[in-house]
Amino acid sequence: MKKSTYFLILAMLLVLFSGCAEKIEVIFPANAYEYGFFSGLWHGFIAPFSLIGIFFDMDVVVFATKNTGLSYGLGSIL
């Protein structure tokens, strides 16, 4: 088989198994803070340290669940 066939099979399996991820519903109080661009920028900066913290304490999260969406994601990627 060609390499492109292997890549296609791997991509299809990745999409298939990513659909099995668990989604947790979080209920926020009415006055909860909504995280924006600069919070995303900060969370992107501390993400490697948060990843290390996950190994020691399962209560560490890598991203804010109540965020503004695109602007938070853009800040996190930068």
mmCIF file of the N, C-alpha and C atoms, coordinates in Angstrom:
data_MODEL
# 
_entry.id   MODEL 
# 
loop_
_atom_site.group_PDB 
_atom_site.id 
_atom_site.type_symbol 
_atom_site.label_atom_id 
_atom_site.label_alt_id 
_atom_site.label_comp_id 
_atom_site.label_asym_id 
_atom_site.label_entity_id 
_atom_site.label_seq_id 
_atom_site.pdbx_PDB_ins_code 
_atom_site.Cartn_x 
_atom_site.Cartn_y 
_atom_site.Cartn_z 
_atom_site.occupancy 
_atom_site.B_iso_or_equiv 
_atom_site.pdbx_formal_charge 
_atom_site.auth_seq_id 
_atom_site.auth_comp_id 
_atom_site.auth_asym_id 
_atom_site.auth_atom_id 
_atom_site.pdbx_PDB_model_num 
ATOM 1   N N  . MET A 1 1  ? 0.838   -1.187 0.000  1.00 0.00 ? 1  MET A N  1 
ATOM 2   C CA . MET A 1 1  ? 0.000   0.000  0.000  1.00 0.00 ? 1  MET A CA 1 
ATOM 3   C C  . MET A 1 1  ? 0.882   1.249  0.000  1.00 0.00 ? 1  MET A C  1 
ATOM 4   N N  . LYS A 1 2  ? 0.318   2.306  -0.529 1.00 0.00 ? 2  LYS A N  1 
ATOM 5   C CA . LYS A 1 2  ? 1.043   3.568  -0.585 1.00 0.00 ? 2  LYS A CA 1 
ATOM 6   C C  . LYS A 1 2  ? 1.018   4.264  0.768  1.00 0.00 ? 2  LYS A C  1 
ATOM 7   N N  . LYS A 1 3  ? 1.934   5.183  0.952  1.00 0.00 ? 3  LYS A N  1 
ATOM 8   C CA . LYS A 1 3  ? 1.982   5.963  2.194  1.00 0.00 ? 3  LYS A CA 1 
ATOM 9   C C  . LYS A 1 3  ? 0.727   6.801  2.363  1.00 0.00 ? 3  LYS A C  1 
ATOM 10  N N  . SER A 1 4  ? 0.178   7.291  1.270  1.00 0.00 ? 4  SER A N  1 
ATOM 11  C CA . SER A 1 4  ? -1.029  8.119  1.358  1.00 0.00 ? 4  SER A CA 1 
ATOM 12  C C  . SER A 1 4  ? -2.213  7.307  1.876  1.00 0.00 ? 4  SER A C  1 
ATOM 13  N N  . THR A 1 5  ? -2.252  6.011  1.554  1.00 0.00 ? 5  THR A N  1 
ATOM 14  C CA . THR A 1 5  ? -3.321  5.145  2.053  1.00 0.00 ? 5  THR A CA 1 
ATOM 15  C C  . THR A 1 5  ? -3.187  4.959  3.561  1.00 0.00 ? 5  THR A C  1 
ATOM 16  N N  . TYR A 1 6  ? -1.969  4.747  4.027  1.00 0.00 ? 6  TYR A N  1 
ATOM 17  C CA . TYR A 1 6  ? -1.731  4.620  5.469  1.00 0.00 ? 6  TYR A CA 1 
ATOM 18  C C  . TYR A 1 6  ? -2.123  5.899  6.198  1.00 0.00 ? 6  TYR A C  1 
ATOM 19  N N  . PHE A 1 7  ? -1.775  7.035  5.609  1.00 0.00 ? 7  PHE A N  1 
ATOM 20  C CA . PHE A 1 7  ? -2.119  8.316  6.217  1.00 0.00 ? 7  PHE A CA 1 
ATOM 21  C C  . PHE A 1 7  ? -3.631  8.498  6.283  1.00 0.00 ? 7  PHE A C  1 
ATOM 22  N N  . LEU A 1 8  ? -4.332  8.130  5.229  1.00 0.00 ? 8  LEU A N  1 
ATOM 23  C CA . LEU A 1 8  ? -5.781  8.245  5.198  1.00 0.00 ? 8  LEU A CA 1 
ATOM 24  C C  . LEU A 1 8  ? -6.437  7.342  6.253  1.00 0.00 ? 8  LEU A C  1 
ATOM 25  N N  . ILE A 1 9  ? -5.948  6.129  6.384  1.00 0.00 ? 9  ILE A N  1 
ATOM 26  C CA . ILE A 1 9  ? -6.479  5.208  7.397  1.00 0.00 ? 9  ILE A CA 1 
ATOM 27  C C  . ILE A 1 9  ? -6.212  5.747  8.796  1.00 0.00 ? 9  ILE A C  1 
ATOM 28  N N  . LEU A 1 10 ? -5.022  6.260  9.043  1.00 0.00 ? 10 LEU A N  1 
ATOM 29  C CA . LEU A 1 10 ? -4.685  6.829  10.342 1.00 0.00 ? 10 LEU A CA 1 
ATOM 30  C C  . LEU A 1 10 ? -5.555  8.039  10.666 1.00 0.00 ? 10 LEU A C  1 
ATOM 31  N N  . ALA A 1 11 ? -5.783  8.901  9.672  1.00 0.00 ? 11 ALA A N  1 
ATOM 32  C CA . ALA A 1 11 ? -6.633  10.077 9.884  1.00 0.00 ? 11 ALA A CA 1 
ATOM 33  C C  . ALA A 1 11 ? -8.068  9.667  10.199 1.00 0.00 ? 11 ALA A C  1 
ATOM 34  N N  . MET A 1 12 ? -8.571  8.658  9.513  1.00 0.00 ? 12 MET A N  1 
ATOM 35  C CA . MET A 1 12 ? -9.936  8.194  9.762  1.00 0.00 ? 12 MET A CA 1 
ATOM 36  C C  . MET A 1 12 ? -10.062 7.590  11.162 1.00 0.00 ? 12 MET A C  1 
ATOM 37  N N  . LEU A 1 13 ? -9.055  6.837  11.595 1.00 0.00 ? 13 LEU A N  1 
ATOM 38  C CA . LEU A 1 13 ? -9.081  6.271  12.945 1.00 0.00 ? 13 LEU A CA 1 
ATOM 39  C C  . LEU A 1 13 ? -9.007  7.365  14.004 1.00 0.00 ? 13 LEU A C  1 
ATOM 40  N N  . LEU A 1 14 ? -8.207  8.385  13.751 1.00 0.00 ? 14 LEU A N  1 
ATOM 41  C CA . LEU A 1 14 ? -8.095  9.501  14.684 1.00 0.00 ? 14 LEU A CA 1 
ATOM 42  C C  . LEU A 1 14 ? -9.432  10.209 14.845 1.00 0.00 ? 14 LEU A C  1 
ATOM 43  N N  . VAL A 1 15 ? -10.129 10.455 13.750 1.00 0.00 ? 15 VAL A N  1 
ATOM 44  C CA . VAL A 1 15 ? -11.447 11.094 13.806 1.00 0.00 ? 15 VAL A CA 1 
ATOM 45  C C  . VAL A 1 15 ? -12.443 10.191 14.523 1.00 0.00 ? 15 VAL A C  1 
ATOM 46  N N  . LEU A 1 16 ? -12.380 8.894  14.243 1.00 0.00 ? 16 LEU A N  1 
ATOM 47  C CA . LEU A 1 16 ? -13.286 7.941  14.872 1.00 0.00 ? 16 LEU A CA 1 
ATOM 48  C C  . LEU A 1 16 ? -13.107 7.914  16.387 1.00 0.00 ? 16 LEU A C  1 
ATOM 49  N N  . PHE A 1 17 ? -11.866 7.817  16.846 1.00 0.00 ? 17 PHE A N  1 
ATOM 50  C CA . PHE A 1 17 ? -11.619 7.726  18.281 1.00 0.00 ? 17 PHE A CA 1 
ATOM 51  C C  . PHE A 1 17 ? -11.758 9.052  19.016 1.00 0.00 ? 17 PHE A C  1 
ATOM 52  N N  . SER A 1 18 ? -11.591 10.171 18.311 1.00 0.00 ? 18 SER A N  1 
ATOM 53  C CA . SER A 1 18 ? -11.771 11.458 18.975 1.00 0.00 ? 18 SER A CA 1 
ATOM 54  C C  . SER A 1 18 ? -13.247 11.711 19.280 1.00 0.00 ? 18 SER A C  1 
ATOM 55  N N  . GLY A 1 19 ? -14.129 11.041 18.597 1.00 0.00 ? 19 GLY A N  1 
ATOM 56  C CA . GLY A 1 19 ? -15.558 11.162 18.864 1.00 0.00 ? 19 GLY A CA 1 
ATOM 57  C C  . GLY A 1 19 ? -15.976 10.489 20.156 1.00 0.00 ? 19 GLY A C  1 
ATOM 58  N N  . CYS A 1 20 ? -15.085 9.712  20.755 1.00 0.00 ? 20 CYS A N  1 
ATOM 59  C CA . CYS A 1 20 ? -15.392 9.001  22.001 1.00 0.00 ? 20 CYS A CA 1 
ATOM 60  C C  . CYS A 1 20 ? -15.039 9.824  23.239 1.00 0.00 ? 20 CYS A C  1 
ATOM 61  N N  . ALA A 1 21 ? -14.553 11.030 23.060 1.00 0.00 ? 21 ALA A N  1 
ATOM 62  C CA . ALA A 1 21 ? -14.149 11.859 24.193 1.00 0.00 ? 21 ALA A CA 1 
ATOM 63  C C  . ALA A 1 21 ? -15.361 12.244 25.031 1.00 0.00 ? 21 ALA A C  1 
ATOM 64  N N  . GLU A 1 22 ? -15.152 12.308 26.332 1.00 0.00 ? 22 GLU A N  1 
ATOM 65  C CA . GLU A 1 22 ? -16.235 12.646 27.261 1.00 0.00 ? 22 GLU A CA 1 
ATOM 66  C C  . GLU A 1 22 ? -16.390 14.158 27.355 1.00 0.00 ? 22 GLU A C  1 
ATOM 67  N N  . LYS A 1 23 ? -17.624 14.614 27.342 1.00 0.00 ? 23 LYS A N  1 
ATOM 68  C CA . LYS A 1 23 ? -17.911 16.035 27.505 1.00 0.00 ? 23 LYS A CA 1 
ATOM 69  C C  . LYS A 1 23 ? -18.579 16.221 28.861 1.00 0.00 ? 23 LYS A C  1 
ATOM 70  N N  . ILE A 1 24 ? -18.024 17.119 29.655 1.00 0.00 ? 24 ILE A N  1 
ATOM 71  C CA . ILE A 1 24 ? -18.536 17.361 30.992 1.00 0.00 ? 24 ILE A CA 1 
ATOM 72  C C  . ILE A 1 24 ? -19.346 18.651 30.980 1.00 0.00 ? 24 ILE A C  1 
ATOM 73  N N  . GLU A 1 25 ? -20.572 18.593 31.458 1.00 0.00 ? 25 GLU A N  1 
ATOM 74  C CA . GLU A 1 25 ? -21.413 19.786 31.531 1.00 0.00 ? 25 GLU A CA 1 
ATOM 75  C C  . GLU A 1 25 ? -21.092 20.529 32.818 1.00 0.00 ? 25 GLU A C  1 
ATOM 76  N N  . VAL A 1 26 ? -20.763 21.799 32.675 1.00 0.00 ? 26 VAL A N  1 
ATOM 77  C CA . VAL A 1 26 ? -20.402 22.627 33.816 1.00 0.00 ? 26 VAL A CA 1 
ATOM 78  C C  . VAL A 1 26 ? -21.467 23.702 33.978 1.00 0.00 ? 26 VAL A C  1 
ATOM 79  N N  . ILE A 1 27 ? -21.987 23.854 35.192 1.00 0.00 ? 27 ILE A N  1 
ATOM 80  C CA . ILE A 1 27 ? -23.000 24.875 35.468 1.00 0.00 ? 27 ILE A CA 1 
ATOM 81  C C  . ILE A 1 27 ? -22.317 26.013 36.219 1.00 0.00 ? 27 ILE A C  1 
ATOM 82  N N  . PHE A 1 28 ? -22.420 27.212 35.656 1.00 0.00 ? 28 PHE A N  1 
ATOM 83  C CA . PHE A 1 28 ? -21.758 28.377 36.233 1.00 0.00 ? 28 PHE A CA 1 
ATOM 84  C C  . PHE A 1 28 ? -22.762 29.248 36.975 1.00 0.00 ? 28 PHE A C  1 
ATOM 85  N N  . PRO A 1 29 ? -22.293 29.914 38.028 1.00 0.00 ? 29 PRO A N  1 
ATOM 86  C CA . PRO A 1 29 ? -23.167 30.912 38.661 1.00 0.00 ? 29 PRO A CA 1 
ATOM 87  C C  . PRO A 1 29 ? -23.369 32.097 37.720 1.00 0.00 ? 29 PRO A C  1 
ATOM 88  N N  . ALA A 1 30 ? -24.398 32.870 37.944 1.00 0.00 ? 30 ALA A N  1 
ATOM 89  C CA . ALA A 1 30 ? -24.745 33.984 37.057 1.00 0.00 ? 30 ALA A CA 1 
ATOM 90  C C  . ALA A 1 30 ? -23.638 35.029 36.964 1.00 0.00 ? 30 ALA A C  1 
ATOM 91  N N  . ASN A 1 31 ? -22.865 35.217 38.012 1.00 0.00 ? 31 ASN A N  1 
ATOM 92  C CA . ASN A 1 31 ? -21.832 36.253 38.012 1.00 0.00 ? 31 ASN A CA 1 
ATOM 93  C C  . ASN A 1 31 ? -20.426 35.698 37.757 1.00 0.00 ? 31 ASN A C  1 
ATOM 94  N N  . ALA A 1 32 ? -20.311 34.536 37.150 1.00 0.00 ? 32 ALA A N  1 
ATOM 95  C CA . ALA A 1 32 ? -18.996 33.936 36.898 1.00 0.00 ? 32 ALA A CA 1 
ATOM 96  C C  . ALA A 1 32 ? -18.228 34.762 35.862 1.00 0.00 ? 32 ALA A C  1 
ATOM 97  N N  . TYR A 1 33 ? -16.916 34.861 36.060 1.00 0.00 ? 33 TYR A N  1 
ATOM 98  C CA . TYR A 1 33 ? -16.047 35.623 35.157 1.00 0.00 ? 33 TYR A CA 1 
ATOM 99  C C  . TYR A 1 33 ? -15.900 34.883 33.832 1.00 0.00 ? 33 TYR A C  1 
ATOM 100 N N  . GLU A 1 34 ? -15.950 35.617 32.722 1.00 0.00 ? 34 GLU A N  1 
ATOM 101 C CA . GLU A 1 34 ? -15.769 35.031 31.401 1.00 0.00 ? 34 GLU A CA 1 
ATOM 102 C C  . GLU A 1 34 ? -14.373 35.381 30.908 1.00 0.00 ? 34 GLU A C  1 
ATOM 103 N N  . TYR A 1 35 ? -13.592 34.377 30.547 1.00 0.00 ? 35 TYR A N  1 
ATOM 104 C CA . TYR A 1 35 ? -12.198 34.573 30.167 1.00 0.00 ? 35 TYR A CA 1 
ATOM 105 C C  . TYR A 1 35 ? -12.086 34.994 28.713 1.00 0.00 ? 35 TYR A C  1 
ATOM 106 N N  . GLY A 1 36 ? -11.250 36.003 28.443 1.00 0.00 ? 36 GLY A N  1 
ATOM 107 C CA . GLY A 1 36 ? -11.093 36.561 27.105 1.00 0.00 ? 36 GLY A CA 1 
ATOM 108 C C  . GLY A 1 36 ? -9.693  36.351 26.552 1.00 0.00 ? 36 GLY A C  1 
ATOM 109 N N  . PHE A 1 37 ? -9.277  37.262 25.668 1.00 0.00 ? 37 PHE A N  1 
ATOM 110 C CA . PHE A 1 37 ? -8.015  37.136 24.944 1.00 0.00 ? 37 PHE A CA 1 
ATOM 111 C C  . PHE A 1 37 ? -6.804  37.090 25.871 1.00 0.00 ? 37 PHE A C  1 
ATOM 112 N N  . PHE A 1 38 ? -6.706  38.032 26.799 1.00 0.00 ? 38 PHE A N  1 
ATOM 113 C CA . PHE A 1 38 ? -5.517  38.094 27.650 1.00 0.00 ? 38 PHE A CA 1 
ATOM 114 C C  . PHE A 1 38 ? -5.455  36.930 28.637 1.00 0.00 ? 38 PHE A C  1 
ATOM 115 N N  . SER A 1 39 ? -6.598  36.462 29.072 1.00 0.00 ? 39 SER A N  1 
ATOM 116 C CA . SER A 1 39 ? -6.610  35.259 29.909 1.00 0.00 ? 39 SER A CA 1 
ATOM 117 C C  . SER A 1 39 ? -6.156  34.052 29.090 1.00 0.00 ? 39 SER A C  1 
ATOM 118 N N  . GLY A 1 40 ? -6.592  33.981 27.831 1.00 0.00 ? 40 GLY A N  1 
ATOM 119 C CA . GLY A 1 40 ? -6.144  32.905 26.950 1.00 0.00 ? 40 GLY A CA 1 
ATOM 120 C C  . GLY A 1 40 ? -4.654  32.967 26.696 1.00 0.00 ? 40 GLY A C  1 
ATOM 121 N N  . LEU A 1 41 ? -4.132  34.188 26.547 1.00 0.00 ? 41 LEU A N  1 
ATOM 122 C CA . LEU A 1 41 ? -2.694  34.370 26.355 1.00 0.00 ? 41 LEU A CA 1 
ATOM 123 C C  . LEU A 1 41 ? -1.922  33.849 27.571 1.00 0.00 ? 41 LEU A C  1 
ATOM 124 N N  . TRP A 1 42 ? -2.398  34.195 28.758 1.00 0.00 ? 42 TRP A N  1 
ATOM 125 C CA . TRP A 1 42 ? -1.761  33.731 29.988 1.00 0.00 ? 42 TRP A CA 1 
ATOM 126 C C  . TRP A 1 42 ? -1.882  32.214 30.123 1.00 0.00 ? 42 TRP A C  1 
ATOM 127 N N  . HIS A 1 43 ? -3.062  31.654 29.847 1.00 0.00 ? 43 HIS A N  1 
ATOM 128 C CA . HIS A 1 43 ? -3.257  30.216 29.976 1.00 0.00 ? 43 HIS A CA 1 
ATOM 129 C C  . HIS A 1 43 ? -2.417  29.456 28.951 1.00 0.00 ? 43 HIS A C  1 
ATOM 130 N N  . GLY A 1 44 ? -2.213  30.038 27.774 1.00 0.00 ? 44 GLY A N  1 
ATOM 131 C CA . GLY A 1 44 ? -1.331  29.417 26.789 1.00 0.00 ? 44 GLY A CA 1 
ATOM 132 C C  . GLY A 1 44 ? 0.114   29.414 27.258 1.00 0.00 ? 44 GLY A C  1 
ATOM 133 N N  . PHE A 1 45 ? 0.513   30.480 27.945 1.00 0.00 ? 45 PHE A N  1 
ATOM 134 C CA . PHE A 1 45 ? 1.880   30.561 28.465 1.00 0.00 ? 45 PHE A CA 1 
ATOM 135 C C  . PHE A 1 45 ? 2.130   29.538 29.564 1.00 0.00 ? 45 PHE A C  1 
ATOM 136 N N  . ILE A 1 46 ? 1.168   29.333 30.448 1.00 0.00 ? 46 ILE A N  1 
ATOM 137 C CA . ILE A 1 46 ? 1.377   28.417 31.575 1.00 0.00 ? 46 ILE A CA 1 
ATOM 138 C C  . ILE A 1 46 ? 0.934   26.983 31.264 1.00 0.00 ? 46 ILE A C  1 
ATOM 139 N N  . ALA A 1 47 ? 0.503   26.708 30.026 1.00 0.00 ? 47 ALA A N  1 
ATOM 140 C CA . ALA A 1 47 ? 0.028   25.368 29.661 1.00 0.00 ? 47 ALA A CA 1 
ATOM 141 C C  . ALA A 1 47 ? 1.070   24.270 29.886 1.00 0.00 ? 47 ALA A C  1 
ATOM 142 N N  . PRO A 1 48 ? 2.359   24.469 29.536 1.00 0.00 ? 48 PRO A N  1 
ATOM 143 C CA . PRO A 1 48 ? 3.329   23.400 29.800 1.00 0.00 ? 48 PRO A CA 1 
ATOM 144 C C  . PRO A 1 48 ? 3.457   23.078 31.297 1.00 0.00 ? 48 PRO A C  1 
ATOM 145 N N  . PHE A 1 49 ? 3.368   24.096 32.130 1.00 0.00 ? 49 PHE A N  1 
ATOM 146 C CA . PHE A 1 49 ? 3.456   23.869 33.567 1.00 0.00 ? 49 PHE A CA 1 
ATOM 147 C C  . PHE A 1 49 ? 2.196   23.182 34.091 1.00 0.00 ? 49 PHE A C  1 
ATOM 148 N N  . SER A 1 50 ? 1.052   23.529 33.502 1.00 0.00 ? 50 SER A N  1 
ATOM 149 C CA . SER A 1 50 ? -0.201  22.876 33.873 1.00 0.00 ? 50 SER A CA 1 
ATOM 150 C C  . SER A 1 50 ? -0.166  21.405 33.494 1.00 0.00 ? 50 SER A C  1 
ATOM 151 N N  . LEU A 1 51 ? 0.451   21.104 32.365 1.00 0.00 ? 51 LEU A N  1 
ATOM 152 C CA . LEU A 1 51 ? 0.569   19.717 31.933 1.00 0.00 ? 51 LEU A CA 1 
ATOM 153 C C  . LEU A 1 51 ? 1.386   18.905 32.934 1.00 0.00 ? 51 LEU A C  1 
ATOM 154 N N  . ILE A 1 52 ? 2.444   19.479 33.450 1.00 0.00 ? 52 ILE A N  1 
ATOM 155 C CA . ILE A 1 52 ? 3.233   18.801 34.481 1.00 0.00 ? 52 ILE A CA 1 
ATOM 156 C C  . ILE A 1 52 ? 2.393   18.621 35.738 1.00 0.00 ? 52 ILE A C  1 
ATOM 157 N N  . GLY A 1 53 ? 1.588   19.634 36.088 1.00 0.00 ? 53 GLY A N  1 
ATOM 158 C CA . GLY A 1 53 ? 0.738   19.548 37.274 1.00 0.00 ? 53 GLY A CA 1 
ATOM 159 C C  . GLY A 1 53 ? -0.319  18.468 37.172 1.00 0.00 ? 53 GLY A C  1 
ATOM 160 N N  . ILE A 1 54 ? -0.772  18.161 35.958 1.00 0.00 ? 54 ILE A N  1 
ATOM 161 C CA . ILE A 1 54 ? -1.785  17.122 35.774 1.00 0.00 ? 54 ILE A CA 1 
ATOM 162 C C  . ILE A 1 54 ? -1.263  15.764 36.225 1.00 0.00 ? 54 ILE A C  1 
ATOM 163 N N  . PHE A 1 55 ? 0.028   15.524 36.061 1.00 0.00 ? 55 PHE A N  1 
ATOM 164 C CA . PHE A 1 55 ? 0.602   14.240 36.463 1.00 0.00 ? 55 PHE A CA 1 
ATOM 165 C C  . PHE A 1 55 ? 0.545   14.031 37.972 1.00 0.00 ? 55 PHE A C  1 
ATOM 166 N N  . PHE A 1 56 ? 0.515   15.110 38.740 1.00 0.00 ? 56 PHE A N  1 
ATOM 167 C CA . PHE A 1 56 ? 0.524   15.007 40.191 1.00 0.00 ? 56 PHE A CA 1 
ATOM 168 C C  . PHE A 1 56 ? -0.841  15.232 40.829 1.00 0.00 ? 56 PHE A C  1 
ATOM 169 N N  . ASP A 1 57 ? -1.711  15.983 40.165 1.00 0.00 ? 57 ASP A N  1 
ATOM 170 C CA . ASP A 1 57 ? -3.028  16.299 40.718 1.00 0.00 ? 57 ASP A CA 1 
ATOM 171 C C  . ASP A 1 57 ? -4.040  16.359 39.581 1.00 0.00 ? 57 ASP A C  1 
ATOM 172 N N  . MET A 1 58 ? -5.029  15.495 39.613 1.00 0.00 ? 58 MET A N  1 
ATOM 173 C CA . MET A 1 58 ? -5.998  15.410 38.528 1.00 0.00 ? 58 MET A CA 1 
ATOM 174 C C  . MET A 1 58 ? -6.973  16.598 38.510 1.00 0.00 ? 58 MET A C  1 
ATOM 175 N N  . ASP A 1 59 ? -6.945  17.479 39.501 1.00 0.00 ? 59 ASP A N  1 
ATOM 176 C CA . ASP A 1 59 ? -7.841  18.627 39.535 1.00 0.00 ? 59 ASP A CA 1 
ATOM 177 C C  . ASP A 1 59 ? -7.310  19.820 38.739 1.00 0.00 ? 59 ASP A C  1 
ATOM 178 N N  . VAL A 1 60 ? -6.134  19.708 38.165 1.00 0.00 ? 60 VAL A N  1 
ATOM 179 C CA . VAL A 1 60 ? -5.557  20.786 37.371 1.00 0.00 ? 60 VAL A CA 1 
ATOM 180 C C  . VAL A 1 60 ? -6.194  20.747 35.982 1.00 0.00 ? 60 VAL A C  1 
ATOM 181 N N  . VAL A 1 61 ? -6.641  21.915 35.497 1.00 0.00 ? 61 VAL A N  1 
ATOM 182 C CA . VAL A 1 61 ? -7.204  21.995 34.152 1.00 0.00 ? 61 VAL A CA 1 
ATOM 183 C C  . VAL A 1 61 ? -6.302  22.851 33.276 1.00 0.00 ? 61 VAL A C  1 
ATOM 184 N N  . VAL A 1 62 ? -6.329  22.608 31.984 1.00 0.00 ? 62 VAL A N  1 
ATOM 185 C CA . VAL A 1 62 ? -5.431  23.296 31.065 1.00 0.00 ? 62 VAL A CA 1 
ATOM 186 C C  . VAL A 1 62 ? -6.072  24.542 30.474 1.00 0.00 ? 62 VAL A C  1 
ATOM 187 N N  . PHE A 1 63 ? -7.401  24.614 30.425 1.00 0.00 ? 63 PHE A N  1 
ATOM 188 C CA . PHE A 1 63 ? -8.071  25.752 29.813 1.00 0.00 ? 63 PHE A CA 1 
ATOM 189 C C  . PHE A 1 63 ? -9.277  26.155 30.647 1.00 0.00 ? 63 PHE A C  1 
ATOM 190 N N  . ALA A 1 64 ? -9.727  27.373 30.451 1.00 0.00 ? 64 ALA A N  1 
ATOM 191 C CA . ALA A 1 64 ? -10.907 27.869 31.165 1.00 0.00 ? 64 ALA A CA 1 
ATOM 192 C C  . ALA A 1 64 ? -12.162 27.384 30.442 1.00 0.00 ? 64 ALA A C  1 
ATOM 193 N N  . THR A 1 65 ? -13.090 26.808 31.178 1.00 0.00 ? 65 THR A N  1 
ATOM 194 C CA . THR A 1 65 ? -14.283 26.274 30.538 1.00 0.00 ? 65 THR A CA 1 
ATOM 195 C C  . THR A 1 65 ? -15.265 27.372 30.156 1.00 0.00 ? 65 THR A C  1 
ATOM 196 N N  . LYS A 1 66 ? -15.294 28.467 30.881 1.00 0.00 ? 66 LYS A N  1 
ATOM 197 C CA . LYS A 1 66 ? -16.175 29.586 30.505 1.00 0.00 ? 66 LYS A CA 1 
ATOM 198 C C  . LYS A 1 66 ? -15.316 30.663 29.857 1.00 0.00 ? 66 LYS A C  1 
ATOM 199 N N  . ASN A 1 67 ? -15.163 30.558 28.530 1.00 0.00 ? 67 ASN A N  1 
ATOM 200 C CA . ASN A 1 67 ? -14.336 31.520 27.801 1.00 0.00 ? 67 ASN A CA 1 
ATOM 201 C C  . ASN A 1 67 ? -15.148 32.163 26.685 1.00 0.00 ? 67 ASN A C  1 
ATOM 202 N N  . THR A 1 68 ? -14.562 33.177 26.055 1.00 0.00 ? 68 THR A N  1 
ATOM 203 C CA . THR A 1 68 ? -15.276 33.928 25.018 1.00 0.00 ? 68 THR A CA 1 
ATOM 204 C C  . THR A 1 68 ? -15.190 33.270 23.647 1.00 0.00 ? 68 THR A C  1 
ATOM 205 N N  . GLY A 1 69 ? -14.529 32.159 23.541 1.00 0.00 ? 69 GLY A N  1 
ATOM 206 C CA . GLY A 1 69 ? -14.485 31.423 22.285 1.00 0.00 ? 69 GLY A CA 1 
ATOM 207 C C  . GLY A 1 69 ? -13.269 31.760 21.451 1.00 0.00 ? 69 GLY A C  1 
ATOM 208 N N  . LEU A 1 70 ? -13.493 32.417 20.327 1.00 0.00 ? 70 LEU A N  1 
ATOM 209 C CA . LEU A 1 70 ? -12.423 32.680 19.367 1.00 0.00 ? 70 LEU A CA 1 
ATOM 210 C C  . LEU A 1 70 ? -11.305 33.522 19.964 1.00 0.00 ? 70 LEU A C  1 
ATOM 211 N N  . SER A 1 71 ? -11.647 34.581 20.672 1.00 0.00 ? 71 SER A N  1 
ATOM 212 C CA . SER A 1 71 ? -10.589 35.447 21.208 1.00 0.00 ? 71 SER A CA 1 
ATOM 213 C C  . SER A 1 71 ? -9.765  34.711 22.280 1.00 0.00 ? 71 SER A C  1 
ATOM 214 N N  . TYR A 1 72 ? -10.402 33.894 23.108 1.00 0.00 ? 72 TYR A N  1 
ATOM 215 C CA . TYR A 1 72 ? -9.675  33.109 24.109 1.00 0.00 ? 72 TYR A CA 1 
ATOM 216 C C  . TYR A 1 72 ? -8.779  32.090 23.415 1.00 0.00 ? 72 TYR A C  1 
ATOM 217 N N  . GLY A 1 73 ? -9.305  31.415 22.413 1.00 0.00 ? 73 GLY A N  1 
ATOM 218 C CA . GLY A 1 73 ? -8.520  30.421 21.689 1.00 0.00 ? 73 GLY A CA 1 
ATOM 219 C C  . GLY A 1 73 ? -7.344  31.029 20.967 1.00 0.00 ? 73 GLY A C  1 
ATOM 220 N N  . LEU A 1 74 ? -7.540  32.209 20.375 1.00 0.00 ? 74 LEU A N  1 
ATOM 221 C CA . LEU A 1 74 ? -6.457  32.900 19.685 1.00 0.00 ? 74 LEU A CA 1 
ATOM 222 C C  . LEU A 1 74 ? -5.359  33.288 20.676 1.00 0.00 ? 74 LEU A C  1 
ATOM 223 N N  . GLY A 1 75 ? -5.753  33.812 21.832 1.00 0.00 ? 75 GLY A N  1 
ATOM 224 C CA . GLY A 1 75 ? -4.759  34.153 22.850 1.00 0.00 ? 75 GLY A CA 1 
ATOM 225 C C  . GLY A 1 75 ? -4.017  32.935 23.351 1.00 0.00 ? 75 GLY A C  1 
ATOM 226 N N  . SER A 1 76 ? -4.711  31.828 23.490 1.00 0.00 ? 76 SER A N  1 
ATOM 227 C CA . SER A 1 76 ? -4.106  30.597 23.976 1.00 0.00 ? 76 SER A CA 1 
ATOM 228 C C  . SER A 1 76 ? -3.092  30.053 22.960 1.00 0.00 ? 76 SER A C  1 
ATOM 229 N N  . ILE A 1 77 ? -3.424  30.157 21.691 1.00 0.00 ? 77 ILE A N  1 
ATOM 230 C CA . ILE A 1 77 ? -2.504  29.656 20.647 1.00 0.00 ? 77 ILE A CA 1 
ATOM 231 C C  . ILE A 1 77 ? -1.259  30.524 20.540 1.00 0.00 ? 77 ILE A C  1 
ATOM 232 N N  . LEU A 1 78 ? -1.431  31.831 20.683 1.00 0.00 ? 78 LEU A N  1 
ATOM 233 C CA . LEU A 1 78 ? -0.270  32.731 20.583 1.00 0.00 ? 78 LEU A CA 1 
ATOM 234 C C  . LEU A 1 78 ? 0.704   32.456 21.709 1.00 0.00 ? 78 LEU A C  1 
# 
